[in-house]
Amino acid sequence: MRDLPNPTFALSPVSMPRGSLHRPDTSPLNAISTVAKQERGGLSVSWARHGDEVLEAQRLRYRVFVDEMGARLTTPLAGHDIDLFDNYCEHLLVRDAATQEVIGTYRVLTPAQAKRVGSTYSDTEFDLTRLRTLRERMVELGRSCVHPDHRHGGVIMALWGALGEFMVRNQLDTMIGCASIPMLHNGMVSGNVAASIWQQLKTTHLAPIDFHVRPRLPLPVEQLDGSLIVEPPALIKGYLRLGAKVLGAPAWDPDFNTADLPMLMRIHDLPARYRKHFLGA
């Protein structure tokens, strides 16, 4: 079994990610809870503790992004979605409690690890200069995916619950990420859906100008039909319900065949009912 390159500390009731800011309470009572995985409705939630578990997440990502969505990826290991950020990220896993199969995943880049790698993934798609004052307490979420047989909402809720606890334990308050909109629509590759979603959200969920970012490879939204009546993907709708804001126009990601919206979510913007559900506050 190949160990991860950086130390993993315990986090009750799941393991605390590498690069974390605070070690947990090491009292005997807490030591018992840190070993256990969090279980919710037939699901178990944990942070990857060794390289084999990261490979499980990377296989799920490949299945969803390549086999299902048609991404064109260069990978050092067949059947796995792997990039240079993976070794610096924490990998959150949801398993089917009965089969132990990984059915959902997120990767999380902490501020400490972002400094080590030199940037976030989002920096490769957007100029994030206006977010520089947020970086000390900002984590990046990425590579979110759920197995096609388990897209019933419970998996994402389990992931968000563990992420919320992680943010509170580490006194972090901001999350960013690239939320993808597939370019494939009705059997055709087109940016019209993404352009239409952008036109909707920029009037309802655009962040203050102080936080606006610019895409490095912009989707040419002005040249596309932005008048379609379409809904954002389920994950984006979920982020918006949690108080997330769109930071600017979408970037085009030709490798993943998606348009990516830059999004930011801050803990103090969580609606009260979600603060209680995810943070217990």
C-alpha positions in Angstrom: 0.0 0.0 0.0 1.5 3.3 -1.1 1.4 6.0 1.6 0.5 9.6 0.7 3.5 11.9 0.4 2.4 14.3 3.2 1.1 13.5 6.7 -2.6 13.0 7.3 -3.9 14.1 10.6 -7.1 12.9 12.3 -10.4 14.9 12.0 -13.4 13.8 14.0 -15.2 11.9 12.6 -13.2 11.7 9.4 -9.5 12.3 8.9 -8.1 15.8 8.7 -6.5 16.6 5.3 -2.9 17.2 4.7 -1.8 20.9 4.9 -4.5 21.5 7.5 -4.0 24.3 10.0 -5.0 22.7 13.3 -4.3 19.3 14.8 -7.3 17.8 16.6 -7.9 17.2 20.3 -5.9 14.2 21.3 -7.8 13.3 24.4 -8.8 9.6 24.8 -12.5 10.3 24.0 -11.7 12.2 20.9 -9.2 9.5 19.8 -12.1 7.0 19.5 -14.2 9.2 17.3 -11.3 10.1 14.9 -10.9 6.5 13.9 -14.5 6.2 12.8 -15.9 7.1 9.4 -19.0 9.2 9.2 -22.0 7.1 8.0 -25.2 8.6 6.7 -28.0 6.6 5.1 -25.9 3.7 3.8 -23.0 6.0 2.9 -19.6 6.3 4.5 -17.5 9.5 4.3 -13.8 9.7 4.8 -10.6 11.5 3.7 -8.2 9.4 1.6 -5.4 8.2 3.9 -3.2 6.5 1.3 -2.4 6.4 -2.4 -4.6 3.5 -3.2 -7.7 5.4 -2.0 -6.7 8.4 -4.2 -6.5 6.0 -7.1 -10.1 4.9 -6.4 -11.2 8.6 -6.6 -9.2 9.0 -9.8 -10.9 6.0 -11.4 -14.3 7.4 -10.6 -13.3 10.7 -12.1 -12.1 9.1 -15.3 -15.4 7.2 -15.6 -17.5 10.3 -15.2 -15.3 12.9 -17.1 -14.0 10.7 -19.9 -16.3 7.8 -20.4 -19.5 9.8 -19.7 -18.7 13.4 -20.6 -16.2 12.8 -23.4 -13.2 14.6 -21.8 -9.9 14.2 -23.7 -7.2 13.8 -21.0 -3.5 13.0 -21.0 -3.0 10.7 -18.0 0.1 8.8 -16.8 -2.1 5.9 -15.8 -4.8 4.4 -18.0 -8.3 4.7 -16.7 -7.4 7.3 -14.1 -7.9 11.1 -14.2 -4.6 12.4 -12.7 -3.1 15.9 -12.8 -0.2 17.8 -11.1 -2.5 19.1 -8.4 -3.6 15.7 -7.1 -0.5 15.1 -4.9 -1.1 18.4 -3.1 -4.8 18.0 -2.6 -6.9 16.2 0.0 -9.4 13.7 -1.5 -12.8 13.3 0.1 -14.5 10.0 -0.6 -18.1 8.8 -0.3 -18.5 5.0 -0.3 -21.5 2.8 -0.6 -21.5 1.3 2.9 -22.5 -2.1 1.6 -20.1 -2.5 -1.3 -17.3 0.0 -0.2 -17.2 1.3 -3.7 -16.3 5.0 -4.1 -19.4 6.6 -5.5 -18.6 10.3 -4.9 -15.5 12.5 -4.5 -14.2 16.0 -4.1 -10.6 17.2 -4.0 -9.7 20.0 -1.7 -6.6 22.3 -2.0 -5.8 24.1 1.3 -4.2 27.5 1.5 -0.9 25.9 2.7 -0.8 23.4 -0.1 -1.7 26.0 -2.7 1.4 27.9 -1.6 3.4 24.7 -2.0 2.2 24.0 -5.6 2.3 27.7 -6.5 -1.3 28.2 -7.6 -4.8 26.7 -7.6 -6.3 24.9 -10.5 -8.7 27.8 -10.9 -5.6 30.1 -11.5 -4.9 28.1 -14.7 -8.4 29.1 -16.1 -8.9 32.5 -14.6 -6.9 35.6 -13.5 -7.7 35.6 -9.8 -5.8 38.8 -8.9 -8.9 40.3 -7.2 -9.1 37.3 -4.8 -5.6 37.8 -3.4 -6.9 39.2 -0.1 -9.0 36.0 0.4 -6.3 33.4 -0.2 -5.1 32.9 3.4 -8.5 31.5 4.4 -9.6 30.1 1.0 -9.8 26.5 -0.1 -10.3 25.3 -3.7 -12.9 22.6 -4.4 -12.5 20.6 -7.6 -13.1 17.4 -9.5 -16.5 16.9 -8.0 -18.3 13.9 -9.4 -20.9 11.2 -8.4 -21.3 7.7 -9.8 -24.2 7.7 -12.4 -26.1 5.1 -10.3 -26.1 7.2 -7.2 -27.2 10.7 -8.2 -30.0 11.0 -5.7 -28.7 13.9 -3.8 -27.5 12.0 -0.7 -24.0 11.7 -1.9 -23.5 15.4 -2.5 -25.1 16.2 0.9 -22.7 13.8 2.6 -19.7 15.5 0.8 -20.9 19.0 1.8 -21.4 17.9 5.4 -17.8 16.8 5.6 -16.6 19.9 3.8 -18.5 22.1 6.2 -16.9 20.4 9.2 -13.5 20.7 7.7 -13.9 24.5 7.1 -15.1 25.1 10.7 -12.3 23.0 12.2 -9.6 24.8 10.2 -11.1 28.3 10.7 -11.4 28.8 6.9 -14.3 30.8 5.5 -14.1 30.9 1.6 -14.4 28.2 -1.1 -13.8 28.7 -4.8 -13.9 26.4 -7.8 -14.7 26.0 -11.4 -18.3 24.8 -11.9 -18.6 23.0 -15.3 -21.4 23.2 -17.9 -21.2 20.5 -20.5 -20.8 21.7 -24.1 -22.7 18.6 -25.4 -26.4 19.5 -25.8 -29.0 17.4 -27.7 -26.2 15.4 -29.3 -24.3 18.5 -30.5 -21.3 20.4 -29.2 -22.4 23.9 -28.6 -21.7 26.8 -26.2 -25.3 28.1 -26.4 -26.4 26.5 -23.1 -23.4 27.8 -21.2 -24.0 31.3 -22.7 -27.6 31.2 -21.7 -26.9 30.1 -18.2 -24.3 32.9 -17.9 -26.8 35.5 -19.1 -29.3 34.3 -16.5 -26.9 34.1 -13.5 -25.1 37.4 -14.2 -28.3 39.2 -13.5 -29.2 37.2 -10.3 -26.0 35.8 -8.7 -23.0 37.9 -9.8 -20.5 38.7 -7.1 -19.5 42.3 -6.3 -17.1 43.8 -8.8 -14.3 43.7 -6.2 -14.2 39.9 -6.7 -14.6 39.6 -10.5 -12.2 37.4 -12.3 -11.3 37.1 -16.0 -11.1 33.9 -18.0 -7.8 33.1 -19.7 -9.6 31.3 -22.6 -13.0 33.0 -22.7 -16.0 31.2 -24.0 -17.2 33.6 -26.8 -20.5 34.3 -25.2 -21.3 37.3 -27.3 -21.1 35.2 -30.4 -23.5 32.5 -29.0 -27.2 32.3 -28.5 -27.7 33.2 -24.9 -31.5 33.2 -25.0 -32.2 29.5 -24.4 -34.5 28.7 -21.5 -32.3 26.2 -19.7 -31.5 25.4 -16.1 -28.0 25.3 -14.7 -26.6 21.8 -13.9 -27.7 20.4 -10.5 -24.4 21.0 -8.8 -24.4 24.7 -9.8 -28.0 25.0 -8.6 -26.9 23.5 -5.3 -24.1 26.0 -4.9 -26.4 28.9 -5.6 -28.9 27.6 -2.9 -25.9 27.7 -0.5 -25.3 31.4 -1.2 -22.6 31.0 -3.8 -21.8 33.8 -6.3 -20.6 33.7 -9.9 -17.3 35.7 -10.3 -17.4 36.3 -14.0 -17.9 35.0 -17.5 -17.2 31.3 -18.3 -13.9 30.0 -19.5 -13.7 27.3 -22.2 -12.0 24.1 -21.2 -11.4 22.2 -24.5 -9.9 19.2 -22.7 -13.0 18.5 -20.6 -15.4 19.8 -23.3 -17.0 22.1 -20.8 -17.6 25.8 -20.1 -16.4 26.6 -16.6 -18.0 29.2 -14.3 -15.8 30.7 -11.6 -17.7 30.5 -8.3 -17.1 31.6 -4.8 -18.9 30.6 -1.6 -18.3 32.1 1.8 -19.4 30.6 5.1 -21.1 33.8 6.3 -23.3 33.8 3.2 -24.8 30.4 4.0 -28.6 30.7 4.5 -29.6 30.0 8.2 -31.1 26.6 7.5 -28.0 25.3 5.7 -25.7 26.8 8.5 -27.6 24.7 11.0 -27.6 21.6 8.8 -23.9 21.6 7.7 -22.2 23.6 10.5 -24.5 23.0 13.5 -24.7 26.7 14.0 
